[in-house]
């Protein structure tokens, strides 16, 4: 199982993070060991000083494809789920690359268990994506702000990889992440993070300290 993520794929989030315009998506990966389900705890590593949650629409692949065209990309999609690309920001930026900060165990909550089919959500455009932290709204955007849409992302990822059933593509996160705020907001033990995607569902995870 592959988890393919897209960095700074919302215009407003790219701007708040000081990113530049891109001619193609920035992809990175998470290991399957990072995945947890609705209700399971996000475990904060004790050596990190700033942990962010990132609300995302995620694509579940349902058909094996390689070099699929943008026009036929949705034929490979089983459906959509909510995802949370949890990130250790101090590791992500301090290391000079994103591998360690993105691949802590429990750093990829995903749900619901059953994807919402393409027949109900279409190409994923125009959906409201939100993050609530302890009931307060941090992120509130729509997939209309995506720089690269779902069909493009599926086609682009399939240029170099064979996409297989069960693979996930996390499409990016809207503006409002804790790291971009002043003062910064970092997850802490006792928090509850909710990710809501219009037409797809809600994903809720408590936050606990590493023991």
BAKE-708889 format. One line per field, with one value per atom (N, C-alpha, C): residue number from 1; residue in three letters; atom name; x, y, z. Coordinates in steps of 0.05 Angstrom, whole numbers, always signed. Example, Ala and Ser with C-alpha at 12.3 -4.5 7.8 and 13.67 -1.06 7.14 Angstrom:
2
pos = (1;1;1;2;2;2) $
code = (ALA;ALA;ALA;SER;SER;SER) $
site = (N;CA;C;N;CA;C) $
X = (+264;+246;+264;+257;+273;+258) $
Y = (-114;-90;-66;-45;-21;+1) $
Z = (+156;+156;+156;+142;+143;+157) $
END
This chain:
211
pos = (1;1;1;2;2;2;3;3;3;4;4;4;5;5;5;6;6;6;7;7;7;8;8;8;9;9;9;10;10;10;11;11;11;12;12;12;13;13;13;14;14;14;15;15;15;16;16;16;17;17;17;18;18;18;19;19;19;20;20;20;21;21;21;22;22;22;23;23;23;24;24;24;25;25;25;26;26;26;27;27;27;28;28;28;29;29;29;30;30;30;31;31;31;32;32;32;33;33;33;34;34;34;35;35;35;36;36;36;37;37;37;38;38;38;39;39;39;40;40;40;41;41;41;42;42;42;43;43;43;44;44;44;45;45;45;46;46;46;47;47;47;48;48;48;49;49;49;50;50;50;51;51;51;52;52;52;53;53;53;54;54;54;55;55;55;56;56;56;57;57;57;58;58;58;59;59;59;60;60;60;61;61;61;62;62;62;63;63;63;64;64;64;65;65;65;66;66;66;67;67;67;68;68;68;69;69;69;70;70;70;71;71;71;72;72;72;73;73;73;74;74;74;75;75;75;76;76;76;77;77;77;78;78;78;79;79;79;80;80;80;81;81;81;82;82;82;83;83;83;84;84;84;85;85;85;86;86;86;87;87;87;88;88;88;89;89;89;90;90;90;91;91;91;92;92;92;93;93;93;94;94;94;95;95;95;96;96;96;97;97;97;98;98;98;99;99;99;100;100;100;101;101;101;102;102;102;103;103;103;104;104;104;105;105;105;106;106;106;107;107;107;108;108;108;109;109;109;110;110;110;111;111;111;112;112;112;113;113;113;114;114;114;115;115;115;116;116;116;117;117;117;118;118;118;119;119;119;120;120;120;121;121;121;122;122;122;123;123;123;124;124;124;125;125;125;126;126;126;127;127;127;128;128;128;129;129;129;130;130;130;131;131;131;132;132;132;133;133;133;134;134;134;135;135;135;136;136;136;137;137;137;138;138;138;139;139;139;140;140;140;141;141;141;142;142;142;143;143;143;144;144;144;145;145;145;146;146;146;147;147;147;148;148;148;149;149;149;150;150;150;151;151;151;152;152;152;153;153;153;154;154;154;155;155;155;156;156;156;157;157;157;158;158;158;159;159;159;160;160;160;161;161;161;162;162;162;163;163;163;164;164;164;165;165;165;166;166;166;167;167;167;168;168;168;169;169;169;170;170;170;171;171;171;172;172;172;173;173;173;174;174;174;175;175;175;176;176;176;177;177;177;178;178;178;179;179;179;180;180;180;181;181;181;182;182;182;183;183;183;184;184;184;185;185;185;186;186;186;187;187;187;188;188;188;189;189;189;190;190;190;191;191;191;192;192;192;193;193;193;194;194;194;195;195;195;196;196;196;197;197;197;198;198;198;199;199;199;200;200;200;201;201;201;202;202;202;203;203;203;204;204;204;205;205;205;206;206;206;207;207;207;208;208;208;209;209;209;210;210;210;211;211;211) $
code = (UNK;UNK;UNK;UNK;UNK;UNK;UNK;UNK;UNK;UNK;UNK;UNK;UNK;UNK;UNK;UNK;UNK;UNK;UNK;UNK;UNK;UNK;UNK;UNK;UNK;UNK;UNK;UNK;UNK;UNK;UNK;UNK;UNK;UNK;UNK;UNK;UNK;UNK;UNK;UNK;UNK;UNK;UNK;UNK;UNK;UNK;UNK;UNK;UNK;UNK;UNK;UNK;UNK;UNK;UNK;UNK;UNK;UNK;UNK;UNK;UNK;UNK;UNK;UNK;UNK;UNK;UNK;UNK;UNK;UNK;UNK;UNK;UNK;UNK;UNK;UNK;UNK;UNK;UNK;UNK;UNK;UNK;UNK;UNK;UNK;UNK;UNK;UNK;UNK;UNK;UNK;UNK;UNK;UNK;UNK;UNK;UNK;UNK;UNK;UNK;UNK;UNK;UNK;UNK;UNK;UNK;UNK;UNK;UNK;UNK;UNK;UNK;UNK;UNK;UNK;UNK;UNK;UNK;UNK;UNK;UNK;UNK;UNK;UNK;UNK;UNK;UNK;UNK;UNK;UNK;UNK;UNK;UNK;UNK;UNK;UNK;UNK;UNK;UNK;UNK;UNK;UNK;UNK;UNK;UNK;UNK;UNK;UNK;UNK;UNK;UNK;UNK;UNK;UNK;UNK;UNK;UNK;UNK;UNK;UNK;UNK;UNK;UNK;UNK;UNK;UNK;UNK;UNK;UNK;UNK;UNK;UNK;UNK;UNK;UNK;UNK;UNK;UNK;UNK;UNK;UNK;UNK;UNK;UNK;UNK;UNK;UNK;UNK;UNK;UNK;UNK;UNK;UNK;UNK;UNK;UNK;UNK;UNK;UNK;UNK;UNK;UNK;UNK;UNK;UNK;UNK;UNK;UNK;UNK;UNK;UNK;UNK;UNK;UNK;UNK;UNK;UNK;UNK;UNK;UNK;UNK;UNK;UNK;UNK;UNK;UNK;UNK;UNK;UNK;UNK;UNK;UNK;UNK;UNK;UNK;UNK;UNK;UNK;UNK;UNK;UNK;UNK;UNK;UNK;UNK;UNK;UNK;UNK;UNK;UNK;UNK;UNK;UNK;UNK;UNK;UNK;UNK;UNK;UNK;UNK;UNK;UNK;UNK;UNK;UNK;UNK;UNK;UNK;UNK;UNK;UNK;UNK;UNK;UNK;UNK;UNK;UNK;UNK;UNK;UNK;UNK;UNK;UNK;UNK;UNK;UNK;UNK;UNK;UNK;UNK;UNK;UNK;UNK;UNK;UNK;UNK;UNK;UNK;UNK;UNK;UNK;UNK;UNK;UNK;UNK;UNK;UNK;UNK;UNK;UNK;UNK;UNK;UNK;UNK;UNK;UNK;UNK;UNK;UNK;UNK;UNK;UNK;UNK;UNK;UNK;UNK;UNK;UNK;UNK;UNK;UNK;UNK;UNK;UNK;UNK;UNK;UNK;UNK;UNK;UNK;UNK;UNK;UNK;UNK;UNK;UNK;UNK;UNK;UNK;UNK;UNK;UNK;UNK;UNK;UNK;UNK;UNK;UNK;UNK;UNK;UNK;UNK;UNK;UNK;UNK;UNK;UNK;UNK;UNK;UNK;UNK;UNK;UNK;UNK;UNK;UNK;UNK;UNK;UNK;UNK;UNK;UNK;UNK;UNK;UNK;UNK;UNK;UNK;UNK;UNK;UNK;UNK;UNK;UNK;UNK;UNK;UNK;UNK;UNK;UNK;UNK;UNK;UNK;UNK;UNK;UNK;UNK;UNK;UNK;UNK;UNK;UNK;UNK;UNK;UNK;UNK;UNK;UNK;UNK;UNK;UNK;UNK;UNK;UNK;UNK;UNK;UNK;UNK;UNK;UNK;UNK;UNK;UNK;UNK;UNK;UNK;UNK;UNK;UNK;UNK;UNK;UNK;UNK;UNK;UNK;UNK;UNK;UNK;UNK;UNK;UNK;UNK;UNK;UNK;UNK;UNK;UNK;UNK;UNK;UNK;UNK;UNK;UNK;UNK;UNK;UNK;UNK;UNK;UNK;UNK;UNK;UNK;UNK;UNK;UNK;UNK;UNK;UNK;UNK;UNK;UNK;UNK;UNK;UNK;UNK;UNK;UNK;UNK;UNK;UNK;UNK;UNK;UNK;UNK;UNK;UNK;UNK;UNK;UNK;UNK;UNK;UNK;UNK;UNK;UNK;UNK;UNK;UNK;UNK;UNK;UNK;UNK;UNK;UNK;UNK;UNK;UNK;UNK;UNK;UNK;UNK;UNK;UNK;UNK;UNK;UNK;UNK;UNK;UNK;UNK;UNK;UNK;UNK;UNK;UNK;UNK;UNK;UNK;UNK;UNK;UNK;UNK;UNK;UNK;UNK;UNK;UNK;UNK;UNK;UNK;UNK;UNK;UNK;UNK;UNK;UNK;UNK;UNK;UNK;UNK;UNK;UNK;UNK;UNK;UNK;UNK;UNK;UNK;UNK;UNK;UNK;UNK;UNK;UNK;UNK;UNK;UNK;UNK;UNK;UNK;UNK;UNK;UNK;UNK;UNK;UNK;UNK;UNK;UNK;UNK;UNK;UNK;UNK;UNK;UNK;UNK;UNK;UNK;UNK;UNK;UNK;UNK;UNK;UNK;UNK;UNK;UNK;UNK;UNK;UNK;UNK;UNK;UNK;UNK;UNK;UNK;UNK;UNK;UNK;UNK;UNK;UNK;UNK;UNK;UNK;UNK;UNK;UNK;UNK;UNK;UNK;UNK;UNK) $
site = (N;CA;C;N;CA;C;N;CA;C;N;CA;C;N;CA;C;N;CA;C;N;CA;C;N;CA;C;N;CA;C;N;CA;C;N;CA;C;N;CA;C;N;CA;C;N;CA;C;N;CA;C;N;CA;C;N;CA;C;N;CA;C;N;CA;C;N;CA;C;N;CA;C;N;CA;C;N;CA;C;N;CA;C;N;CA;C;N;CA;C;N;CA;C;N;CA;C;N;CA;C;N;CA;C;N;CA;C;N;CA;C;N;CA;C;N;CA;C;N;CA;C;N;CA;C;N;CA;C;N;CA;C;N;CA;C;N;CA;C;N;CA;C;N;CA;C;N;CA;C;N;CA;C;N;CA;C;N;CA;C;N;CA;C;N;CA;C;N;CA;C;N;CA;C;N;CA;C;N;CA;C;N;CA;C;N;CA;C;N;CA;C;N;CA;C;N;CA;C;N;CA;C;N;CA;C;N;CA;C;N;CA;C;N;CA;C;N;CA;C;N;CA;C;N;CA;C;N;CA;C;N;CA;C;N;CA;C;N;CA;C;N;CA;C;N;CA;C;N;CA;C;N;CA;C;N;CA;C;N;CA;C;N;CA;C;N;CA;C;N;CA;C;N;CA;C;N;CA;C;N;CA;C;N;CA;C;N;CA;C;N;CA;C;N;CA;C;N;CA;C;N;CA;C;N;CA;C;N;CA;C;N;CA;C;N;CA;C;N;CA;C;N;CA;C;N;CA;C;N;CA;C;N;CA;C;N;CA;C;N;CA;C;N;CA;C;N;CA;C;N;CA;C;N;CA;C;N;CA;C;N;CA;C;N;CA;C;N;CA;C;N;CA;C;N;CA;C;N;CA;C;N;CA;C;N;CA;C;N;CA;C;N;CA;C;N;CA;C;N;CA;C;N;CA;C;N;CA;C;N;CA;C;N;CA;C;N;CA;C;N;CA;C;N;CA;C;N;CA;C;N;CA;C;N;CA;C;N;CA;C;N;CA;C;N;CA;C;N;CA;C;N;CA;C;N;CA;C;N;CA;C;N;CA;C;N;CA;C;N;CA;C;N;CA;C;N;CA;C;N;CA;C;N;CA;C;N;CA;C;N;CA;C;N;CA;C;N;CA;C;N;CA;C;N;CA;C;N;CA;C;N;CA;C;N;CA;C;N;CA;C;N;CA;C;N;CA;C;N;CA;C;N;CA;C;N;CA;C;N;CA;C;N;CA;C;N;CA;C;N;CA;C;N;CA;C;N;CA;C;N;CA;C;N;CA;C;N;CA;C;N;CA;C;N;CA;C;N;CA;C;N;CA;C;N;CA;C;N;CA;C;N;CA;C;N;CA;C;N;CA;C;N;CA;C;N;CA;C;N;CA;C;N;CA;C;N;CA;C;N;CA;C;N;CA;C;N;CA;C;N;CA;C;N;CA;C;N;CA;C;N;CA;C;N;CA;C;N;CA;C;N;CA;C;N;CA;C;N;CA;C;N;CA;C;N;CA;C;N;CA;C;N;CA;C;N;CA;C;N;CA;C;N;CA;C;N;CA;C;N;CA;C;N;CA;C;N;CA;C;N;CA;C;N;CA;C;N;CA;C;N;CA;C;N;CA;C;N;CA;C;N;CA;C;N;CA;C;N;CA;C;N;CA;C;N;CA;C) $
X = (+17;+0;+18;+11;+26;+9;+21;+8;+23;+11;+24;+11;+28;+18;+27;+12;+18;+23;+46;+53;+43;+32;+24;+8;-14;-30;-55;-59;-79;-66;-76;-64;-60;-81;-80;-60;-58;-39;-10;-6;+20;+29;+10;+17;+24;+8;+13;+40;+49;+74;+98;+92;+114;+124;+107;+115;+115;+126;+127;+108;+101;+85;+100;+84;+96;+84;+101;+92;+82;+88;+80;+77;+62;+58;+84;+86;+107;+96;+107;+98;+117;+106;+122;+106;+118;+104;+103;+83;+82;+81;+94;+92;+65;+57;+31;+30;+53;+53;+43;+42;+32;+1;-13;-42;-55;-74;-93;-121;-140;-168;-183;-207;-224;-225;-220;-222;-195;-176;-150;-133;-115;-99;-76;-72;-47;-27;-4;+16;+38;+42;+62;+89;+109;+136;+148;+160;+168;+192;+205;+228;+221;+196;+187;+175;+179;+169;+144;+138;+114;+102;+77;+62;+37;+34;+10;-8;-34;-53;-59;-66;-73;-97;-119;-144;-141;-149;-145;-168;-174;-189;-170;-176;-158;-173;-158;-168;-159;-178;-172;-172;-150;-148;-162;-176;-191;-184;-165;-158;-129;-116;-87;-83;-68;-63;-34;-24;+2;+0;+9;+7;-22;-40;-68;-70;-88;-92;-109;-106;-123;-153;-159;-187;-199;-182;-192;-184;-172;-161;-183;-207;-227;-237;-232;-239;-222;-199;-182;-188;-207;-213;-236;-232;-253;-272;-259;-275;-258;-270;-257;-260;-240;-241;-229;-233;-219;-191;-172;-146;-134;-115;-101;-71;-58;-29;-15;-13;+0;+30;+41;+69;+84;+108;+126;+142;+133;+143;+173;+181;+209;+227;+219;+234;+233;+209;+205;+223;+224;+240;+268;+272;+299;+317;+305;+321;+329;+315;+321;+307;+291;+274;+251;+231;+206;+202;+221;+217;+210;+227;+223;+198;+194;+172;+145;+144;+118;+113;+133;+131;+132;+123;+120;+96;+98;+75;+51;+28;+1;-3;+15;+13;-3;-20;-38;-65;-81;-108;-124;-141;-156;-184;-205;-232;-252;-276;-287;-274;-280;-269;-278;-303;-313;-313;-298;-296;-323;-328;-351;-345;-362;-356;-356;-342;-341;-368;-386;-414;-428;-419;-431;-416;-390;-373;-361;-362;-351;-320;-310;-281;-269;-286;-276;-274;-284;-282;-305;-299;-319;-328;-311;-318;-306;-322;-311;-294;-270;-251;-245;-249;-245;-229;-215;-202;-213;-223;-231;-212;-202;-185;-199;-207;-222;-248;-260;-285;-282;-258;-253;-243;-253;-246;-218;-199;-173;-171;-180;-179;-207;-212;-239;-235;-232;-228;-244;-241;-254;-234;-241;-223;-224;-240;-238;-212;-198;-172;-149;-154;-133;-118;-92;-75;-76;-74;-76;-99;-118;-143;-139;-159;-157;-150;-163;-155;-126;-117;-89;-70;-76;-59;-57;-79;-79;-62;-66;-51;-21;-15;+13;+27;+14;+27;+32;+14;+16;+38;+50;+72;+96;+102;+126;+120;+95;+87;+63;+62;+38;+19;-3;-23;-39;-44;-57;-80;-100;-123;-114;-126;-119;-99;-84;-66;-82;-69;-81;-66;-81;-69;-81;-65;-74;-70;-91;-91;-80;-73;-64;-83;-74;-90;-95;-118;-123;-109;-112;-99;-110;-94;-102;-87;-67;-52;-39;-35;-25;+3;+20;+47;+48;+27;+27;+14;+4;-10;+9;+0;+16;-1;+3;+24;+18;+38;+35;+18;+3;-13;-3;+6;+17;-1;-5;-20;-8;-25;-15;-32;-22;-37;-64;-85;-112;-128;-115;-130;-147;-167;-182;-183;-174;-173;-195;-211;-231;-225;-228;-226;-253;-263;-290;-287;-297;-297;-326;-336;-364;-370;-391;-399;-384;-363;-346;-349;-349;-352;-335;-331;-316;-297;-274;-253;-244;-245;-239;-218;-197;-176;-166;-164;-152;-122;-110;-81;-70;-49;-37;-6;+7;+36;+48;+72;+87;+95;+93;+100;+125) $
Y = (-24;+0;+25;+43;+68;+92;+110;+135;+158;+170;+191;+217;+237;+262;+285;+307;+330;+354;+366;+389;+415;+433;+460;+461;+446;+444;+462;+477;+498;+525;+542;+568;+584;+585;+600;+588;+562;+549;+553;+551;+557;+585;+604;+632;+636;+623;+627;+614;+594;+581;+592;+613;+626;+610;+593;+576;+592;+580;+592;+578;+591;+578;+554;+532;+507;+500;+489;+479;+450;+437;+409;+404;+383;+378;+369;+377;+366;+342;+318;+294;+284;+272;+258;+235;+217;+193;+190;+174;+165;+134;+122;+93;+85;+60;+49;+48;+47;+45;+71;+93;+118;+118;+100;+101;+92;+108;+100;+106;+96;+99;+119;+125;+143;+133;+152;+146;+137;+129;+121;+145;+142;+166;+173;+199;+210;+212;+199;+198;+219;+238;+259;+249;+250;+242;+263;+253;+272;+290;+283;+299;+321;+323;+344;+367;+391;+415;+427;+419;+430;+409;+402;+382;+396;+393;+404;+382;+388;+372;+386;+370;+380;+365;+379;+367;+363;+340;+334;+316;+321;+302;+281;+256;+234;+217;+209;+192;+163;+144;+116;+104;+92;+79;+52;+46;+21;+3;+12;-3;+1;-21;-19;-3;+18;+34;+44;+48;+61;+79;+104;+124;+127;+129;+135;+164;+169;+197;+212;+239;+255;+250;+246;+243;+217;+197;+171;+165;+185;+181;+172;+184;+177;+148;+135;+107;+90;+100;+85;+91;+109;+118;+102;+90;+75;+95;+116;+135;+154;+167;+188;+183;+191;+190;+216;+221;+243;+233;+252;+245;+268;+262;+282;+277;+295;+293;+306;+292;+302;+306;+328;+335;+346;+336;+347;+370;+394;+417;+422;+420;+425;+405;+380;+360;+364;+370;+374;+395;+418;+441;+441;+430;+430;+409;+387;+366;+374;+394;+401;+383;+365;+348;+337;+327;+322;+293;+276;+247;+241;+250;+243;+257;+282;+297;+288;+273;+264;+234;+220;+191;+180;+195;+185;+167;+145;+127;+142;+137;+149;+175;+184;+211;+211;+191;+192;+180;+194;+185;+185;+165;+162;+151;+161;+151;+166;+156;+131;+106;+82;+58;+52;+59;+54;+80;+82;+106;+114;+140;+150;+149;+136;+131;+157;+154;+176;+184;+165;+171;+191;+194;+213;+239;+238;+262;+273;+257;+267;+269;+290;+294;+307;+311;+322;+352;+365;+394;+408;+431;+447;+436;+420;+408;+425;+429;+444;+425;+434;+418;+434;+422;+436;+420;+434;+422;+437;+421;+432;+421;+439;+431;+438;+417;+421;+437;+432;+445;+472;+483;+509;+505;+521;+518;+530;+514;+524;+527;+506;+507;+506;+522;+522;+532;+513;+519;+501;+504;+486;+476;+454;+442;+458;+479;+498;+512;+513;+526;+508;+483;+465;+476;+474;+481;+459;+434;+411;+394;+389;+375;+345;+330;+301;+287;+291;+276;+281;+306;+312;+297;+297;+284;+254;+241;+212;+207;+222;+218;+223;+245;+252;+231;+222;+201;+175;+169;+144;+145;+168;+169;+153;+154;+140;+116;+113;+91;+76;+50;+35;+38;+51;+54;+29;+20;-5;-1;-19;-17;-14;+6;+11;+33;+40;+63;+89;+107;+133;+156;+176;+201;+223;+235;+258;+283;+299;+320;+347;+349;+375;+386;+408;+419;+449;+459;+488;+505;+530;+549;+547;+556;+557;+539;+525;+506;+521;+507;+519;+531;+520;+530;+557;+563;+589;+611;+605;+625;+640;+662;+678;+685;+674;+654;+627;+610;+584;+566;+548;+529;+501;+487;+460;+441;+417;+397;+390;+384;+377;+354;+339;+317;+328;+313;+320;+334;+343;+355;+334;+343;+327;+341;+326;+337;+325;+342;+333;+343;+325;+332;+327;+347;+344;+351;+333;+338;+336;+356;+357;+334;+319;+297;+271;+273;+249;+239;+258;+250;+265;+253;+266;+246;+255;+238;+251;+237;+248;+231;+245;+230;+246;+232;+245;+246;+263;+267;+259;+243;+234;+237;+236;+238;+210;+210;+185;+176;+151;+140;+123) $
Z = (+0;+0;+0;-17;-19;-10;+4;+12;-1;-21;-37;-28;-20;-10;-29;-28;-45;-27;-30;-14;-25;-7;-14;-40;-41;-65;-64;-42;-41;-44;-60;-65;-39;-23;+2;+22;+23;+41;+30;+4;-7;+1;-1;+5;+35;+53;+81;+90;+75;+81;+66;+50;+35;+12;+1;-22;-48;-69;-95;-114;-136;-157;-168;-174;-183;-210;-227;-253;-251;-229;-225;-195;-187;-159;-145;-119;-102;-87;-93;-81;-60;-39;-19;-9;+6;+15;+45;+53;+81;+80;+100;+102;+112;+105;+114;+145;+158;+188;+201;+185;+197;+199;+185;+183;+209;+218;+239;+230;+245;+237;+255;+248;+264;+293;+311;+340;+352;+336;+347;+353;+372;+381;+363;+359;+348;+371;+368;+389;+383;+401;+396;+405;+387;+396;+415;+436;+457;+449;+427;+419;+399;+391;+372;+387;+377;+391;+378;+353;+340;+322;+328;+312;+301;+275;+261;+252;+252;+237;+211;+190;+164;+153;+150;+140;+110;+100;+71;+60;+35;+19;+8;+12;+2;-18;-38;-60;-55;-57;-54;-82;-90;-116;-115;-137;-138;-161;-178;-202;-208;-216;-223;-249;-247;-271;-271;-295;-299;-324;-321;-342;-352;-333;-340;-348;-367;-376;-356;-357;-340;-346;-371;-379;-368;-363;-354;-325;-312;-285;-265;-266;-247;-249;-271;-274;-255;-246;-228;-199;-193;-166;-155;-132;-118;-103;-92;-77;-61;-41;-25;+5;+20;+49;+60;+85;+99;+108;+109;+119;+134;+151;+167;+164;+149;+145;+168;+190;+214;+209;+218;+211;+235;+239;+259;+245;+248;+233;+238;+264;+270;+257;+255;+241;+210;+201;+172;+161;+175;+164;+175;+199;+211;+197;+188;+174;+146;+134;+107;+87;+96;+79;+96;+83;+98;+108;+103;+108;+137;+156;+184;+196;+189;+201;+192;+170;+159;+165;+175;+177;+205;+224;+252;+253;+267;+270;+281;+271;+277;+263;+245;+233;+207;+203;+180;+186;+203;+207;+181;+177;+152;+159;+147;+151;+134;+130;+142;+129;+140;+130;+102;+95;+69;+53;+31;+15;+3;+1;-13;-43;-59;-87;-105;-127;-147;-156;-158;-167;-149;-123;-105;-103;-108;-103;-129;-150;-175;-174;-185;-186;-161;-141;-116;-115;-135;-136;-120;-109;-95;-68;-55;-29;-6;+14;+38;+54;+62;+78;+103;+127;+152;+171;+189;+212;+237;+256;+282;+303;+320;+342;+368;+383;+407;+402;+379;+371;+358;+357;+345;+316;+298;+270;+265;+255;+247;+217;+203;+174;+162;+142;+129;+101;+83;+55;+37;+11;-8;-29;-40;-60;-86;-88;-110;-111;-88;-85;-92;-99;-107;-131;-131;-154;-175;-166;-183;-174;-191;-183;-182;-174;-170;-195;-218;-242;-250;-247;-254;-235;-209;-189;-194;-200;-205;-230;-251;-276;-271;-257;-252;-235;-214;-197;-212;-231;-246;-268;-272;-292;-283;-257;-247;-230;-221;-204;-215;-210;-216;-192;-196;-175;-172;-148;-143;-123;-124;-106;-77;-63;-35;-32;-53;-51;-45;-31;-24;-36;-45;-53;-36;-18;-2;-18;-23;-43;-34;-9;+1;+22;+35;+57;+53;+61;+58;+79;+77;+95;+123;+143;+170;+189;+179;+196;+219;+241;+266;+263;+246;+243;+230;+213;+199;+215;+239;+255;+274;+284;+302;+326;+350;+355;+343;+340;+328;+347;+335;+350;+344;+365;+362;+377;+366;+380;+407;+427;+453;+464;+483;+495;+506;+501;+509;+488;+466;+444;+429;+415;+397;+370;+349;+322;+305;+292;+274;+245;+226;+198;+185;+172;+159;+129;+112;+83;+74;+62;+52;+34;+40;+23;+28;+45;+50;+79;+98;+126;+145;+168;+190;+202;+210;+221;+247;+270;+296;+310;+320;+334;+358;+381;+405;+402;+417;+417;+444;+444;+469;+467;+490;+491;+488;+476;+475;+503;+508;+534;+532) $
END
